[in-house]
Amino acid sequence: MAYKKLSEQLQELGNPQRSDAFVRQFREAVREGKIDATYLPERFTLPKEFKRRGAEGSYQRDSREMLFEVTPDFEQWFEQTNNDLAATPTRRSGTPKPTAENIEAGVVDFKALAEETRRKMQASYEKGQALGRSRSQGRAKKGTGTRKTARRK
């Protein structure tokens, strides 16, 4: 049987910046029994470079080394996982902010924004009306009239 280290397998990744995600998925596959592997008493450095927000430079993380058995099932799993990681964008770009420039440039759909605004305003109006109704019903039930009590003589 052929055995391979996890650090050696990472060198074959199509996108080394996704090595942390690969290690996470590899460990999940081991946990689920898809891959047979064991921990080794050594550590290795992930090829991915991490950046701290608002700070200069980058850093790298270490991970525990694992030894696994190379089987046709593993080769198929690796091929699928590598393709999935290569196809996944590394940064998710959020939706553009609804600024006047973005609306004029056509980046943001004005009609959709107007409809969303209309729905929000209607929901807010209905909420206020319901609150006002519940408050007025509450006062009517409590009794706003004068209370007459029988006096003892």
Secondary structure, DSSP 8 states (H G I E B T S, - for coil): --EEEHHHHHTT-S-GGGHHHHHHHHHHHHHHTSS-EEEEEEEEE-S--EE-TTSSSEE--EEEEEEEE--HHHHHHHHHHHHHHHHS-SS--------HHHHHHTSS-HHHHHHHHHHHHHHHHHHHHHHHHHHHHHHHHH--S--------
